[in-house]
Amino acid sequence: MNKASVPLPELLHIRWLWLLPRLAFVLFALVVAALLWLSNRSGNEEQRATLISDMLWLEQVFQFQLARNEELLGEIGPRQAGDATLFTAHARSLLGNQTGLKQIRWLDGSGKQRHALPSAESTPPMDQHLQLARSLGKAVYGVPYVLDREDWRIDVFVPLFRNDRFVGTVVGSYAVQRMLEEAVPWWLVQRYRIIVTDTPGRILASRAIGNDTADERSYQLAFDPPGQGLYLQATPYRAVLPWAAPVLSASLVLLAGAVLWSFWALRRHVQRRLAAEQALREEHAFRQAMEDSLDTGLRARDLEGRITHVNPAFCRMVGWSADELIGRLPPMPYWAEEEKETAQALSDSILAGQGPRTGYEVLYKRRNGETFTALVHTTPLIDTQGIQSGWMSSVVDITAQKQAEEHARQQQERLQTTVRLVTMGEMASSLAHELNQPLAAIASYNTGCLNLLEAAKDDPSKMELRDIESALRKSAEQAQRAGRIIRRIYEFVRRSEPRSEPLDVAELLEEVAGFVEADAKRKQVKLTLHLARPLPALTGDRILLAQALLNLIRNGIDAARESDTSPRRVDIRAAREDDQIHIRILDSGQGIASELVHRLFEPFHTTKSEGMGMGLKICRSVVEGHKGRLWHEAAPSGGSIFHVLLPIQNGSQV
C-alpha cells in the first residue's frame, strides 16, 4: 500500500499501533530496573547496619579482653616477681589462656628486667612508656613494632604499687595476629575480612577466609584502648545475591524484548532475503556473461568424474554441446583414440587427489576428428560449507602456441648453425695455420723416408729400418692430428638435432680451449685454463654448450686483443659450488661501458663493426635451455667476467 494514498488519521493510527509495543516494553523495563535498584539499595543499607553492629560488638570484646588482661598482669606482685618459679607459673598460665599475649616481663622500680617468659625475644626501647605508666598510675600501651618479618607486637605497661610506693612494672607483649585470631569468632570471619592497620595504612594483622572483598563497603573504627593510630577494619565479602528475583525480572525483560525484536528481525529478514535474491540474480547474470565471453574452456566434474558444467568456450573447443556433455562419465568423447589409456590413468589420479599440482598438457579430439593440444589446470571445487564437491578445470587450446614454439626452435637452430658458420669463417686463417703444421710435418717425414730409400739403392747395408719406421709413425700421428682437427670442425659446423647426453665439463672446456688456442696465439693473447678437479658430469647437448662457451671465450680474446695492458690474457675457471658447476671467463680487456651493460644480451645489439649482435643472445638461450644462468660483471682489475652456472643433473664424477 502506498503511504500517499492512506488518510492522515489512519496513518497516525498505524504508527501509534506500531509504537505502542515499543513504549510498553520501555515502561516495563524501567519498572523492573527500578524494583531491582530499590531492592539492591535496601539490601546494602541492611548489610551496612549489620556491619556496624558487628564491629561495635567486636570492639567491646577487645576492650573486655584487654581490661581483663590488665587485671591479670597486675596480680603479679613483688613476691611472685622475686620468686622465679612463681613468676614462671603465673606467666605461663597467662600465655596459654588465649589472651593474645606472647611475652611477659617483670621490671623492677629502676626499670631493670628481672624475669621474662620467654626470655629470648628482643624488645625496643621503652623508658618513655615506663615513665608514663608510673606517672599516670595505670596501664599504658606502646606503639606497634615488628620483630620477625610480619610479627607485629604491642606492649602494655602495667605499673605496680605497694602501700602507695612504686615497686615495678609488668610488661605484656601482644602478638597482634594472635590476638586477632583468638578474639574474633568464626561466624564473624565467615562474614567479613578483619584487619588491623596503622595510620600509614600498613596491615599489622589480618583474618579472612578469602580475598573476594569490596573495599568500598568496609567499616573502620579506632582500635582502643591500645590507640597509637591503630584501626580495626572489617570488609564484607561479596555476597551472592538471591538469584530467583533478578533472574525472573531479567527473563521478563528478555522475553518482552525478544517478542519486539522478533517482529523487527522478521521484517529485516524479509527485506534482506528479497535484496539477496535480487543481488544473486544480478551476480549470476554477470558471471554468466563473463564466462560466455571467455576463450578459456571451463569444465566442472563431481567426485565421481561426472561432468556437471561446461562453458560455451569448452563446447566450441571440442565440438560437443553442453547437453551432450553434462552427466557424462569417463571415458570422454573428446579423448584422442591413441591416448585414451593415458587420459584414463590421468583422470583416475586426479579424482584420487594425486593429480599434477600444476598445469599439464593432454591431446584432445574435436567432434570432426581433428586433434589439438590442450593445457589443463585442475583445482578442487569447494562448496559453501568448505567441503570439496568436485573438480574445476580450465582448458586452453595451445596448438598454435606449440606450433609457434616449434617454428621458433627451428629458427633458433638455423640461427645457431649460421652463427657457427660465421664463427668458422672468422677462424678460417687460424684453422688453416693449425692444419698446415701437421701437413708440413707429414711431407717432411715422407721426404726423409724417400731420402733413406734413395741412399739404400747404392749401399743396401746402410738402410736403417728403425729410422724409416720412426718417421712413418710420426707421419701417422700428424695425419691423425689433422683428422681430429677436421672432425672437430665438422661436428661443430654440421647441423644436427639437439640431444641430451652425459658430458665431461673438464673435457669439453679443454676441447673448446684447444679449438681457439691457435687464434689466441695469433692475436697475442695468453689463454689459461684452471679446473678444480674432480668436476661432476652434466647432462646436456655437447654441441650447443661448446658453441656457447666458444663464443664467450672468443669474445674474451677479442676484448683482450684491443687492450693496451700487458700481458693480454683470458682465464677460464671452473669449479663445483654445491649442486652446480660455476664457469668464469675473465679477460684483461677494457671492460664494457656501464650504459651498454643492460643491453648486452639483447638481439642485434653489438659493439663490433662486423658483428651480428646474436652471439650473447644465443649463448644465454643455450645456457637457460640447460636450466642454467649466464650473467656479466665488471672485473675488479679491469676487463669483464662472464659467469655460467649450470646445474648438476647426475652425481658421477670424472
C-alpha positions as CSV (number, residue, x, y, z in Angstrom):
1,M,0.0,0.0,0.0
2,N,1.3,3.4,-0.9
3,K,1.6,5.8,2.1
4,A,0.5,8.7,0.0
5,S,-3.0,7.1,-0.6
6,V,-3.6,6.5,3.2
7,P,-5.6,9.2,5.0
8,L,-3.6,11.1,7.6
9,P,-5.7,9.9,10.7
10,E,-5.4,6.3,9.6
11,L,-1.6,6.7,9.0
12,L,-1.2,8.2,12.5
13,H,-3.2,5.3,13.9
14,I,-0.9,2.8,12.2
15,R,2.2,4.5,13.5
16,W,0.7,4.6,17.1
17,L,-0.1,0.9,17.0
18,W,3.5,0.2,15.9
19,L,4.9,2.5,18.7
20,L,2.6,1.1,21.4
21,P,4.5,-2.2,21.9
22,R,7.8,-0.3,22.0
23,L,6.5,2.1,24.6
24,A,5.1,-0.8,26.7
25,F,8.4,-2.6,26.5
26,V,10.3,0.5,27.6
27,L,8.0,1.2,30.5
28,F,8.2,-2.4,31.6
29,A,12.0,-2.4,31.5
30,L,12.1,0.8,33.5
31,V,9.7,-0.5,36.2
32,V,11.7,-3.8,36.6
33,A,15.0,-1.8,36.7
34,A,13.6,0.5,39.4
35,L,12.4,-2.5,41.5
36,L,15.8,-4.1,41.2
37,W,17.6,-0.9,42.2
38,L,15.4,-0.3,45.3
39,S,15.8,-3.9,46.3
40,N,19.6,-3.7,46.0
41,R,19.7,-0.4,47.9
42,S,17.6,-1.8,50.7
43,G,19.9,-4.8,51.0
44,N,23.0,-2.7,51.0
45,E,21.6,-0.5,53.9
46,E,20.7,-3.5,55.9
47,Q,24.1,-5.1,55.4
48,R,25.7,-1.8,56.4
49,A,23.8,-1.6,59.6
50,T,24.7,-5.2,60.4
51,L,28.4,-4.5,59.7
52,I,28.4,-1.5,62.1
53,S,26.6,-3.5,64.8
54,D,29.1,-6.4,64.5
55,M,32.1,-4.1,64.6
56,L,30.8,-2.4,67.8
57,W,30.3,-5.8,69.4
58,L,33.9,-6.8,68.3
59,E,35.2,-3.6,69.8
60,Q,33.5,-4.4,73.2
61,V,35.1,-7.9,73.0
62,F,38.6,-6.4,72.6
63,Q,38.0,-3.9,75.4
64,F,36.9,-6.6,77.7
65,Q,39.8,-8.9,76.9
66,L,42.4,-6.1,77.2
67,A,40.9,-4.9,80.5
68,R,40.9,-8.4,81.9
69,N,44.5,-9.0,80.8
70,E,45.5,-5.8,82.6
71,E,44.0,-7.1,85.8
72,L,45.7,-10.5,85.4
73,L,49.1,-8.8,84.8
74,G,48.6,-6.6,87.8
75,E,48.2,-9.6,90.0
76,I,51.9,-10.4,89.6
77,G,53.1,-8.9,92.9
78,P,56.6,-8.3,94.3
79,R,56.5,-11.6,96.0
80,Q,55.9,-13.5,92.7
81,A,58.4,-11.3,90.9
82,G,61.1,-12.2,93.4
83,D,60.4,-15.9,93.1
84,A,61.3,-17.1,89.6
85,T,59.2,-20.2,90.0
86,L,56.1,-18.4,91.0
87,F,56.6,-15.8,88.2
88,T,57.1,-18.5,85.6
89,A,54.0,-20.4,86.7
90,H,51.8,-17.3,86.7
91,A,53.1,-16.1,83.4
92,R,52.8,-19.5,81.7
93,S,49.1,-19.6,82.7
94,L,48.5,-16.2,81.2
95,L,50.4,-17.0,77.9
96,G,48.4,-20.3,77.4
97,N,44.9,-19.0,78.2
98,Q,44.1,-17.4,74.8
99,T,44.9,-13.9,76.0
100,G,46.8,-12.9,72.8
101,L,50.0,-12.4,74.9
102,K,53.3,-13.6,73.6
103,Q,55.7,-12.5,76.3
104,I,55.6,-11.3,79.9
105,R,58.4,-9.4,81.6
106,W,58.9,-8.1,85.2
107,L,60.8,-4.8,85.6
108,D,61.9,-3.5,89.0
109,G,61.5,0.1,90.1
110,S,64.6,1.2,88.3
111,G,63.4,-0.3,85.0
112,K,65.8,-3.3,85.1
113,Q,64.4,-6.5,83.8
114,R,64.3,-9.3,86.4
115,H,62.3,-12.0,84.8
116,A,60.9,-12.7,81.3
117,L,58.9,-15.5,79.7
118,P,60.0,-16.3,77.1
119,S,63.4,-14.6,77.5
120,A,64.9,-14.9,74.0
121,E,62.9,-12.1,72.3
122,S,64.4,-8.7,71.9
123,T,62.5,-5.6,72.9
124,P,62.5,-1.9,71.7
125,P,63.4,1.0,74.0
126,M,60.6,1.6,76.5
127,D,61.8,4.2,79.0
128,Q,59.2,6.7,77.8
129,H,56.3,4.3,78.3
130,L,57.6,3.2,81.8
131,Q,57.7,6.8,83.0
132,L,54.2,7.5,81.5
133,A,52.7,4.4,83.2
134,R,54.4,5.3,86.6
135,S,53.2,8.9,86.4
136,L,49.6,8.0,85.4
137,G,49.4,5.0,87.7
138,K,47.5,2.9,85.2
139,A,48.2,0.7,82.2
140,V,49.8,2.3,79.1
141,Y,50.1,0.9,75.6
142,G,53.2,1.3,73.4
143,V,53.5,1.9,69.7
144,P,53.4,-1.2,67.4
145,Y,56.7,-2.7,66.3
146,V,57.7,-5.7,64.3
147,L,60.1,-8.4,65.4
148,D,60.4,-11.3,62.9
149,R,59.0,-10.4,59.4
150,E,55.3,-9.7,59.8
151,D,55.1,-10.5,63.6
152,W,53.8,-7.2,64.8
153,R,53.7,-6.5,68.6
154,I,52.0,-4.1,71.0
155,D,53.3,-3.8,74.6
156,V,51.2,-2.9,77.6
157,F,52.9,-1.4,80.7
158,V,51.1,-2.1,84.0
159,P,52.6,-0.2,87.0
160,L,52.5,-2.0,90.4
161,F,52.3,-0.1,93.7
162,R,52.6,-1.4,97.3
163,N,51.5,0.9,100.1
164,D,51.4,3.7,97.5
165,R,55.0,3.0,96.7
166,F,56.0,2.2,93.1
167,V,57.7,-1.3,93.1
168,G,57.9,-2.2,89.4
169,T,56.2,-2.7,86.1
170,V,54.8,-5.8,84.4
171,V,55.1,-5.6,80.6
172,G,52.9,-7.8,78.4
173,S,53.6,-8.2,74.7
174,Y,50.6,-8.8,72.5
175,A,51.0,-10.5,69.1
176,V,48.5,-8.6,67.0
177,Q,47.9,-11.5,64.7
178,R,47.4,-14.0,67.6
179,M,45.2,-11.5,69.4
180,L,43.0,-11.2,66.3
181,E,42.8,-14.9,65.8
182,E,41.8,-15.6,69.4
183,A,39.3,-12.8,69.8
184,V,37.4,-12.8,66.5
185,P,34.8,-15.7,66.5
186,W,34.5,-18.0,63.4
187,W,31.0,-16.7,62.5
188,L,32.3,-13.2,62.2
189,V,35.2,-14.3,59.9
190,Q,32.6,-16.0,57.7
191,R,31.0,-12.6,57.0
192,Y,34.0,-10.2,57.0
193,R,37.7,-9.8,56.4
194,I,39.0,-8.3,59.7
195,I,42.3,-6.4,59.6
196,V,44.3,-4.2,62.0
197,T,46.1,-1.2,60.3
198,D,48.1,1.8,61.4
199,T,48.0,5.4,60.2
200,P,50.2,4.9,57.1
201,G,47.9,2.0,56.0
202,R,50.2,-0.9,56.8
203,I,48.3,-4.2,57.7
204,L,49.5,-5.4,61.1
205,A,47.2,-8.4,61.3
206,S,44.5,-10.0,59.1
207,R,41.9,-12.7,59.4
208,A,39.8,-13.8,56.5
209,I,38.7,-16.9,54.5
210,G,39.0,-15.4,51.1
211,N,40.2,-12.4,49.0
212,D,37.0,-11.6,47.2
213,T,36.1,-8.4,49.1
214,A,34.6,-5.0,48.3
215,D,36.7,-2.2,49.8
216,E,34.0,0.5,49.2
217,R,31.7,-1.2,51.7
218,S,34.3,-1.6,54.5
219,Y,33.8,-0.1,58.0
220,Q,36.7,1.2,60.2
221,L,36.9,2.3,63.8
222,A,39.8,3.2,66.2
223,F,41.4,0.3,68.0
224,D,41.0,1.5,71.5
225,P,42.3,1.2,74.3
226,P,45.7,0.5,72.5
227,G,45.2,3.6,70.4
228,Q,48.5,4.9,69.0
229,G,47.0,5.3,65.5
230,L,45.7,1.8,65.2
231,Y,42.4,1.0,63.5
232,L,40.1,-2.1,63.3
233,Q,38.6,-2.5,59.9
234,A,36.0,-5.0,58.6
235,T,35.3,-5.6,54.9
236,P,32.3,-7.8,54.0
237,Y,32.7,-10.4,51.3
238,R,30.9,-10.1,48.1
239,A,27.6,-11.7,48.9
240,V,25.9,-13.9,46.4
241,L,22.6,-12.2,45.8
242,P,19.4,-14.2,45.7
243,W,19.1,-15.2,42.1
244,A,15.4,-16.0,41.8
245,A,14.1,-12.4,41.7
246,P,16.7,-10.9,39.4
247,V,16.5,-13.9,37.1
248,L,12.8,-13.7,36.9
249,S,12.9,-10.0,36.2
250,A,15.6,-10.3,33.6
251,S,13.6,-13.2,32.0
252,L,10.5,-11.0,31.7
253,V,12.6,-8.2,30.2
254,L,14.3,-10.5,27.8
255,L,11.0,-12.1,26.8
256,A,9.4,-8.8,26.1
257,G,12.5,-7.7,24.2
258,A,12.6,-11.0,22.3
259,V,9.0,-10.5,21.1
260,L,9.6,-7.0,20.0
261,W,12.9,-8.0,18.3
262,S,11.3,-10.9,16.6
263,F,8.9,-8.6,14.7
264,W,11.7,-6.3,13.8
265,A,14.1,-9.2,12.8
266,L,11.4,-10.8,10.7
267,R,10.8,-7.6,8.8
268,R,14.5,-7.1,8.2
269,H,14.9,-10.8,7.2
270,V,12.2,-10.5,4.5
271,Q,13.8,-7.3,3.2
272,R,17.3,-8.8,3.2
273,R,16.1,-12.0,1.6
274,L,14.5,-10.1,-1.3
275,A,17.6,-8.0,-1.7
276,A,19.8,-11.1,-1.6
277,E,17.7,-12.8,-4.2
278,Q,17.9,-9.8,-6.5
279,A,21.7,-9.5,-6.0
280,L,22.1,-13.2,-6.7
281,R,20.2,-12.9,-9.9
282,E,22.3,-9.9,-11.0
283,E,25.5,-11.7,-9.9
284,H,24.5,-14.9,-11.8
285,A,23.8,-12.9,-15.0
286,F,27.1,-11.0,-14.7
287,R,29.1,-14.2,-14.2
288,Q,27.3,-15.9,-17.0
289,A,28.1,-13.1,-19.3
290,M,31.7,-13.0,-18.2
291,E,32.0,-16.8,-18.6
292,D,30.4,-16.8,-22.0
293,S,32.9,-14.2,-23.2
294,L,36.0,-16.3,-22.3
295,D,38.1,-18.1,-24.8
296,T,39.3,-20.4,-22.0
297,G,37.2,-23.6,-21.6
298,L,35.8,-24.3,-18.2
299,R,34.7,-27.8,-17.1
300,A,33.4,-28.9,-13.7
301,R,33.2,-32.5,-12.5
302,D,31.9,-34.2,-9.4
303,L,33.9,-36.5,-7.2
304,E,33.0,-39.5,-9.5
305,G,34.2,-37.7,-12.6
306,R,30.8,-36.9,-14.0
307,I,30.7,-33.6,-15.9
308,T,28.4,-31.1,-14.1
309,H,29.1,-27.9,-16.1
310,V,30.8,-26.7,-19.2
311,N,31.0,-23.2,-20.7
312,P,30.5,-22.2,-24.3
313,A,34.2,-21.9,-24.9
314,F,34.8,-25.5,-24.0
315,C,31.9,-26.6,-26.2
316,R,33.3,-24.7,-29.2
317,M,36.7,-26.2,-28.4
318,V,35.6,-29.9,-28.5
319,G,32.6,-29.6,-30.8
320,W,30.0,-31.2,-28.4
321,S,27.1,-29.2,-26.9
322,A,26.6,-28.8,-23.2
323,D,23.6,-31.0,-23.2
324,E,25.6,-33.8,-24.7
325,L,28.5,-33.5,-22.2
326,I,26.8,-32.8,-18.9
327,G,26.2,-36.0,-17.0
328,R,28.9,-38.0,-19.0
329,L,31.3,-40.2,-17.1
330,P,34.8,-41.2,-18.3
331,P,35.8,-42.2,-21.0
332,M,35.0,-38.8,-22.5
333,P,34.2,-38.5,-26.3
334,Y,36.8,-35.8,-26.7
335,W,39.7,-38.0,-25.6
336,A,42.1,-38.9,-28.5
337,E,41.9,-42.5,-29.5
338,E,45.7,-43.0,-29.3
339,E,45.9,-41.6,-25.8
340,K,42.7,-43.0,-24.2
341,E,44.6,-45.2,-21.7
342,T,46.9,-42.3,-20.7
343,A,43.9,-40.0,-20.3
344,Q,42.0,-42.6,-18.2
345,A,45.0,-43.0,-15.9
346,L,45.4,-39.2,-15.5
347,S,41.7,-38.8,-14.8
348,D,41.8,-41.5,-12.1
349,S,44.8,-39.9,-10.4
350,I,43.1,-36.5,-10.4
351,L,39.9,-37.9,-8.9
352,A,42.0,-39.7,-6.2
353,G,43.6,-36.3,-5.3
354,Q,47.0,-37.3,-6.7
355,G,47.0,-35.4,-9.9
356,P,49.5,-32.8,-11.1
357,R,49.8,-29.7,-8.9
358,T,50.5,-27.5,-12.0
359,G,49.1,-27.4,-15.5
360,Y,49.5,-30.5,-17.7
361,E,49.3,-31.0,-21.5
362,V,46.9,-33.5,-23.0
363,L,45.8,-34.4,-26.5
364,Y,42.1,-33.9,-27.1
365,K,39.9,-34.6,-30.2
366,R,37.3,-32.4,-31.8
367,R,34.0,-33.8,-33.0
368,N,35.2,-33.7,-36.6
369,G,38.2,-35.9,-35.7
370,E,40.8,-33.2,-35.6
371,T,43.2,-33.4,-32.6
372,F,44.6,-30.5,-30.7
373,T,46.9,-30.0,-27.7
374,A,45.3,-28.5,-24.6
375,L,46.8,-27.1,-21.4
376,V,44.6,-28.1,-18.4
377,H,44.7,-26.7,-14.9
378,T,42.7,-28.6,-12.3
379,T,41.8,-27.4,-8.8
380,P,39.4,-28.7,-6.1
381,L,35.8,-27.3,-6.2
382,I,34.8,-26.3,-2.6
383,D,31.2,-25.6,-1.7
384,T,29.9,-23.0,0.8
385,Q,30.3,-25.5,3.7
386,G,34.0,-25.8,3.0
387,I,33.6,-29.4,1.7
388,Q,35.0,-30.5,-1.7
389,S,32.2,-31.3,-4.1
390,G,34.2,-31.9,-7.2
391,W,37.0,-30.6,-9.5
392,M,37.1,-27.4,-11.7
393,S,39.4,-27.4,-14.8
394,S,40.4,-24.6,-17.1
395,V,41.3,-25.8,-20.6
396,V,43.3,-23.7,-23.1
397,D,44.0,-24.7,-26.7
398,I,47.7,-24.3,-27.1
399,T,48.1,-25.9,-30.5
400,A,49.0,-22.6,-32.2
401,Q,51.4,-21.9,-29.4
402,K,53.1,-25.3,-29.7
403,Q,53.4,-24.8,-33.5
404,A,54.9,-21.3,-32.9
405,E,57.4,-22.8,-30.3
406,E,58.4,-25.5,-32.8
407,H,58.9,-22.9,-35.5
408,A,60.9,-20.7,-33.1
409,R,63.0,-23.7,-32.2
410,Q,63.8,-24.4,-35.8
411,Q,64.6,-20.8,-36.4
412,Q,66.9,-20.8,-33.4
413,E,68.6,-23.9,-34.7
414,R,69.1,-22.3,-38.1
415,L,70.5,-19.2,-36.5
416,Q,72.8,-21.2,-34.3
417,T,74.1,-23.0,-37.4
418,T,74.6,-19.7,-39.2
419,V,76.5,-18.3,-36.2
420,R,78.7,-21.4,-36.2
421,L,79.4,-20.9,-39.8
422,V,80.2,-17.3,-39.3
423,T,82.5,-18.2,-36.5
424,M,84.3,-20.7,-38.6
425,G,84.7,-18.2,-41.4
426,E,86.3,-15.8,-39.0
427,M,88.6,-18.5,-37.7
428,A,89.5,-19.9,-41.2
429,S,93.0,-18.5,-41.2
430,S,93.8,-19.8,-37.8
431,L,92.5,-23.2,-38.7
432,A,94.4,-23.2,-41.9
433,H,97.6,-22.4,-40.0
434,E,96.8,-25.2,-37.5
435,L,96.2,-27.7,-40.3
436,N,99.3,-26.5,-42.1
437,Q,101.6,-27.7,-39.3
438,P,100.6,-31.4,-39.3
439,L,100.5,-31.5,-43.2
440,A,104.0,-29.9,-43.4
441,A,105.3,-32.4,-40.8
442,I,103.8,-35.3,-42.9
443,A,105.5,-34.0,-46.0
444,S,108.9,-33.7,-44.2
445,Y,108.7,-37.2,-42.8
446,N,107.8,-38.6,-46.2
447,T,110.8,-36.7,-47.8
448,G,113.1,-38.2,-45.1
449,C,111.9,-41.7,-45.9
450,L,112.4,-41.2,-49.6
451,N,116.0,-39.9,-48.9
452,L,116.7,-43.0,-46.8
453,L,115.4,-45.3,-49.5
454,E,117.4,-43.5,-52.2
455,A,120.6,-43.8,-50.2
456,A,120.0,-47.6,-49.8
457,K,120.0,-48.2,-53.5
458,D,123.7,-47.7,-53.7
459,D,124.5,-49.5,-50.5
460,P,121.7,-51.6,-49.1
461,S,123.7,-52.3,-46.0
462,K,123.2,-48.7,-44.9
463,M,119.4,-48.9,-44.8
464,E,118.1,-48.2,-41.2
465,L,114.6,-49.7,-40.9
466,R,114.2,-48.2,-37.4
467,D,114.6,-44.7,-38.8
468,I,112.1,-45.4,-41.5
469,E,109.6,-46.9,-39.0
470,S,110.0,-43.9,-36.7
471,A,109.4,-41.4,-39.4
472,L,106.4,-43.3,-40.6
473,R,104.9,-43.5,-37.1
474,K,105.4,-39.7,-36.6
475,S,103.8,-39.1,-40.0
476,A,100.8,-41.2,-39.0
477,E,100.5,-39.2,-35.7
478,Q,100.4,-36.0,-37.6
479,A,97.8,-37.3,-40.0
480,Q,95.6,-38.4,-37.1
481,R,96.1,-34.9,-35.6
482,A,94.9,-33.3,-38.8
483,G,92.0,-35.7,-39.0
484,R,90.9,-34.8,-35.4
485,I,91.0,-31.1,-36.3
486,I,88.9,-31.7,-39.4
487,R,86.4,-33.9,-37.5
488,R,86.1,-31.3,-34.7
489,I,85.3,-28.6,-37.4
490,Y,82.8,-30.9,-39.0
491,E,81.0,-31.7,-35.7
492,F,80.8,-28.1,-34.8
493,V,79.6,-26.8,-38.2
494,R,77.2,-29.6,-39.1
495,R,73.5,-29.1,-38.4
496,S,72.0,-31.8,-36.1
497,E,69.1,-32.2,-33.8
498,P,69.7,-31.1,-30.1
499,R,70.3,-34.1,-27.9
500,S,70.8,-34.7,-24.2
501,E,73.8,-36.8,-23.2
502,P,76.2,-37.1,-20.3
503,L,79.2,-34.9,-20.9
504,D,82.5,-34.2,-19.1
505,V,82.7,-30.5,-18.4
506,A,86.5,-30.5,-18.0
507,E,87.0,-32.4,-21.3
508,L,84.6,-30.0,-23.0
509,L,86.4,-26.9,-21.8
510,E,89.8,-28.4,-22.8
511,E,88.4,-29.2,-26.2
512,V,87.0,-25.7,-26.7
513,A,90.2,-24.1,-25.4
514,G,92.3,-26.2,-27.8
515,F,89.9,-25.2,-30.6
516,V,90.7,-21.4,-30.1
517,E,94.2,-21.8,-28.9
518,A,95.7,-21.1,-32.4
519,D,93.5,-18.0,-32.8
520,A,94.6,-16.7,-29.3
521,K,98.3,-17.1,-30.2
522,R,97.8,-15.3,-33.5
523,K,96.2,-12.4,-31.6
524,Q,99.0,-12.5,-28.9
525,V,96.6,-13.4,-26.1
526,K,97.5,-15.9,-23.4
527,L,94.8,-18.5,-22.8
528,T,94.9,-20.3,-19.4
529,L,92.6,-23.0,-18.1
530,H,92.0,-23.6,-14.3
531,L,89.9,-26.6,-13.5
532,A,89.1,-27.6,-9.9
533,R,89.0,-31.3,-10.4
534,P,87.2,-33.6,-10.0
535,L,84.2,-32.0,-11.7
536,P,80.9,-33.9,-11.8
537,A,79.3,-34.8,-15.2
538,L,76.4,-32.8,-16.7
539,T,73.6,-33.9,-18.9
540,G,73.1,-31.7,-22.0
541,D,73.7,-31.0,-25.6
542,R,77.5,-31.1,-26.2
543,I,77.5,-29.1,-29.5
544,L,75.3,-26.3,-28.1
545,L,77.3,-25.9,-24.9
546,A,80.5,-26.0,-26.9
547,Q,79.2,-23.3,-29.2
548,A,78.1,-21.1,-26.2
549,L,81.5,-21.5,-24.4
550,L,83.4,-20.9,-27.7
551,N,81.5,-17.6,-28.3
552,L,82.2,-16.4,-24.8
553,I,85.9,-17.3,-25.0
554,R,86.3,-15.7,-28.5
555,N,84.7,-12.5,-27.2
556,G,87.2,-12.5,-24.3
557,I,90.1,-13.0,-26.8
558,D,88.8,-10.1,-28.9
559,A,88.4,-7.9,-25.9
560,A,91.9,-8.7,-24.6
561,R,93.5,-8.1,-28.0
562,E,92.2,-4.5,-28.0
563,S,93.6,-3.8,-24.6
564,D,96.8,-1.8,-24.1
565,T,97.8,-3.6,-20.9
566,S,100.3,-6.4,-20.8
567,P,100.0,-9.3,-20.7
568,R,96.9,-9.8,-22.6
569,R,95.1,-12.8,-21.2
570,V,91.9,-14.8,-20.9
571,D,91.4,-17.1,-17.9
572,I,88.9,-19.9,-17.9
573,R,88.0,-21.2,-14.4
574,A,85.6,-24.0,-13.5
575,A,84.7,-25.3,-10.0
576,R,81.8,-27.0,-8.2
577,E,79.6,-25.0,-6.0
578,D,77.0,-27.1,-4.0
579,D,74.9,-28.8,-6.7
580,Q,76.1,-26.6,-9.6
581,I,79.2,-26.0,-11.8
582,H,80.4,-22.4,-11.9
583,I,82.4,-21.4,-15.0
584,R,84.1,-18.0,-15.1
585,I,85.6,-16.5,-18.3
586,L,87.8,-13.5,-17.3
587,D,89.5,-11.2,-19.9
588,S,92.0,-8.3,-19.4
589,G,90.2,-6.0,-21.8
590,Q,89.0,-2.5,-21.3
591,G,85.6,-3.7,-20.0
592,I,82.1,-2.7,-21.1
593,A,80.7,0.8,-20.7
594,S,78.0,1.0,-17.9
595,E,75.4,2.4,-20.3
596,L,75.8,-0.7,-22.5
597,V,75.7,-3.4,-19.9
598,H,71.9,-3.6,-19.6
599,R,71.7,-4.2,-23.4
600,L,74.4,-6.9,-23.6
601,F,72.0,-9.8,-24.2
602,E,69.6,-8.0,-26.5
603,P,69.3,-9.4,-30.0
604,F,71.1,-7.5,-32.8
605,H,73.0,-5.3,-30.3
606,T,76.8,-5.4,-30.8
607,T,79.8,-3.3,-30.3
608,K,81.7,-4.9,-33.2
609,S,81.6,-3.3,-36.6
610,E,81.3,-6.7,-38.3
611,G,79.2,-8.4,-35.6
612,M,75.7,-9.8,-36.0
613,G,74.5,-9.0,-32.4
614,M,73.2,-12.5,-31.8
615,G,76.2,-14.2,-30.1
616,L,75.4,-13.4,-26.5
617,K,71.7,-13.8,-27.1
618,I,72.3,-17.3,-28.4
619,C,74.7,-18.1,-25.5
620,R,72.1,-17.1,-22.9
621,S,69.4,-19.1,-24.7
622,V,71.6,-22.2,-24.7
623,V,72.6,-21.9,-21.0
624,E,69.0,-21.2,-19.9
625,G,67.9,-24.2,-22.1
626,H,70.1,-26.3,-19.8
627,K,68.3,-24.7,-16.7
628,G,71.4,-22.5,-16.0
629,R,72.2,-18.8,-15.7
630,L,74.5,-16.5,-17.7
631,W,75.4,-13.0,-16.5
632,H,78.2,-10.4,-16.7
633,E,80.1,-8.4,-14.2
634,A,83.0,-6.0,-14.3
635,A,86.3,-7.4,-13.2
636,P,87.9,-5.6,-10.3
637,S,91.3,-5.2,-12.1
638,G,89.6,-4.1,-15.4
639,G,88.0,-6.2,-18.1
640,S,84.9,-8.4,-17.9
641,I,83.8,-11.6,-16.2
642,F,81.1,-13.8,-17.8
643,H,79.6,-16.3,-15.4
644,V,78.0,-19.6,-16.5
645,L,76.1,-21.5,-13.8
646,L,75.0,-25.0,-14.8
647,P,73.0,-27.4,-12.5
648,I,74.4,-30.9,-11.9
649,Q,71.9,-33.4,-13.2
650,N,73.8,-36.6,-12.3
651,G,76.2,-37.1,-9.4
652,S,79.0,-39.1,-11.1
653,Q,82.5,-37.6,-11.0
654,V,85.1,-37.8,-13.7
